Amino acid sequence: MKTVTPNQTEALQSREWYVVDATGKTLGRLASEIAQVLRGKHKPTFSPNIDTGDFVVVINCERVVVTGAKLDTVRYYRHSRYPGGLKSRTMRETLAQFPDRVIYEAVRGMMPKTKLGRAQMKKLRIYAGDQHPHAAQQPQPLEL
């Protein structure tokens, strides 16, 4: 028996779009499922060196559930590259102001830290409300 390995053109043709409603979903469990779909690990043609994943649209990201005391203990940092330019926010502040960044950072932490992982993250779309501009792609609901 031969082992069939997919090439990039086959992977590009078989991409699908999924929509995920984050209402009432736990942040970490949601992020791990999204990361698997972005990488393509749910497909039998998965290859770790080729982008075989699908597009994921997340709606209602402000309604995600965070367990424990993570809202006040988890901090998000950014730096302006100037001396003394380190800024930080708690998860509660970030969720109130930029709810899409909380899910983005959670998924990004579960992806490979390579060029391929950065390319796979570009297939993630996150929206605060229940409306999204990707209706033309006919996304299928993804049950998690």
C-alpha positions as CSV (number, residue, x, y, z in Angstrom):
1,M,0.0,0.0,0.0
2,K,1.2,3.5,-0.8
3,T,0.9,6.4,1.5
4,V,-0.8,9.3,-0.2
5,T,0.5,12.8,0.8
6,P,-1.5,15.8,-0.2
7,N,0.0,18.7,-2.1
8,Q,-0.8,22.4,-1.7
9,T,-3.1,22.6,-4.8
10,E,-5.3,19.8,-3.6
11,A,-5.5,21.4,-0.1
12,L,-6.5,24.7,-1.6
13,Q,-9.4,23.1,-3.5
14,S,-10.8,21.3,-0.6
15,R,-11.1,24.2,1.9
16,E,-14.5,24.8,3.5
17,W,-15.9,27.6,5.7
18,Y,-17.3,27.0,9.1
19,V,-19.2,29.3,11.5
20,V,-19.0,28.9,15.2
21,D,-21.3,30.6,17.7
22,A,-19.3,31.3,20.9
23,T,-22.3,31.9,23.1
24,G,-22.0,30.0,26.3
25,K,-18.8,28.2,25.2
26,T,-15.8,27.9,27.5
27,L,-12.8,29.9,26.1
28,G,-10.1,27.2,26.2
29,R,-12.2,24.4,24.8
30,L,-13.5,26.6,22.0
31,A,-10.0,27.7,21.1
32,S,-8.6,24.2,21.0
33,E,-11.4,23.0,18.6
34,I,-10.9,26.1,16.4
35,A,-7.1,25.5,16.3
36,Q,-7.7,21.9,15.1
37,V,-10.0,23.0,12.3
38,L,-7.6,25.8,11.2
39,R,-4.7,23.3,11.1
40,G,-6.8,20.6,9.3
41,K,-6.4,17.9,11.9
42,H,-10.0,17.0,11.5
43,K,-9.4,15.8,7.9
44,P,-8.0,12.4,6.9
45,T,-5.6,14.2,4.5
46,F,-3.8,16.1,7.4
47,S,-0.2,16.8,6.8
48,P,1.9,18.8,9.4
49,N,3.9,20.6,6.7
50,I,1.0,21.7,4.4
51,D,-1.9,24.0,5.2
52,T,-4.9,21.7,4.8
53,G,-7.1,23.5,7.2
54,D,-10.4,25.3,6.7
55,F,-11.7,28.8,7.3
56,V,-13.4,29.5,10.7
57,V,-15.8,32.4,11.4
58,V,-16.5,33.0,15.1
59,I,-19.6,35.1,16.0
60,N,-20.8,36.4,19.3
61,C,-17.3,36.4,20.7
62,E,-18.3,38.7,23.6
63,R,-20.5,36.0,25.1
64,V,-17.7,33.5,25.6
65,V,-17.5,32.0,29.1
66,V,-14.3,32.2,31.2
67,T,-14.0,29.9,34.2
68,G,-12.3,30.5,37.5
69,A,-10.5,33.7,38.4
70,K,-8.9,34.1,34.9
71,L,-10.8,37.3,34.2
72,D,-8.7,39.2,36.8
73,T,-5.5,37.2,36.8
74,V,-4.7,36.7,33.1
75,R,-3.0,39.8,31.6
76,Y,-2.4,40.7,28.0
77,Y,0.8,42.7,27.3
78,R,1.9,44.8,24.4
79,H,4.9,47.0,24.0
80,S,5.3,50.2,21.9
81,R,9.1,49.6,21.5
82,Y,9.8,52.8,23.3
83,P,11.5,52.9,26.7
84,G,8.8,52.4,29.4
85,G,6.2,51.5,26.7
86,L,4.9,48.2,28.3
87,K,1.1,48.3,28.6
88,S,-1.0,45.6,30.1
89,R,-4.7,44.8,30.5
90,T,-6.6,42.2,32.4
91,M,-8.8,39.7,30.5
92,R,-11.9,41.5,32.0
93,E,-10.8,44.8,30.5
94,T,-9.9,43.3,27.1
95,L,-13.2,41.3,26.9
96,A,-15.1,44.5,27.6
97,Q,-13.2,46.6,25.1
98,F,-11.9,44.2,22.4
99,P,-13.7,40.8,22.8
100,D,-12.3,39.5,19.5
101,R,-8.7,39.7,20.8
102,V,-9.4,37.3,23.7
103,I,-10.4,34.5,21.4
104,Y,-7.6,35.4,18.9
105,E,-4.9,35.2,21.6
106,A,-6.3,31.9,22.9
107,V,-6.3,30.3,19.5
108,R,-2.9,31.8,18.6
109,G,-1.3,30.2,21.7
110,M,-2.5,26.8,20.5
111,M,-1.1,27.1,17.0
112,P,2.5,26.3,15.8
113,K,4.9,29.2,16.2
114,T,6.1,28.9,12.6
115,K,5.4,30.6,9.2
116,L,2.8,27.9,8.6
117,G,1.1,28.6,11.9
118,R,1.0,32.3,11.1
119,A,-0.5,31.6,7.6
120,Q,-3.1,29.3,9.2
121,M,-4.2,32.0,11.6
122,K,-5.1,34.2,8.7
123,K,-8.0,31.9,8.1
124,L,-9.7,32.9,11.4
125,R,-12.3,35.6,11.4
126,I,-13.8,36.8,14.7
127,Y,-16.9,39.1,15.1
128,A,-18.5,40.5,18.2
129,G,-22.1,40.4,17.0
130,D,-24.1,37.7,15.3
131,Q,-23.6,39.2,11.8
132,H,-20.7,38.5,9.5
133,P,-19.8,39.5,5.9
134,H,-19.0,35.9,4.8
135,A,-22.5,34.7,3.8
136,A,-21.4,34.4,0.2
137,Q,-19.0,31.6,1.2
138,Q,-22.0,29.6,2.6
139,P,-20.3,28.7,5.9
140,Q,-21.6,25.5,7.6
141,P,-22.3,25.5,11.4
142,L,-19.5,23.8,13.3
143,E,-20.8,21.9,16.3
144,L,-18.3,21.8,19.2
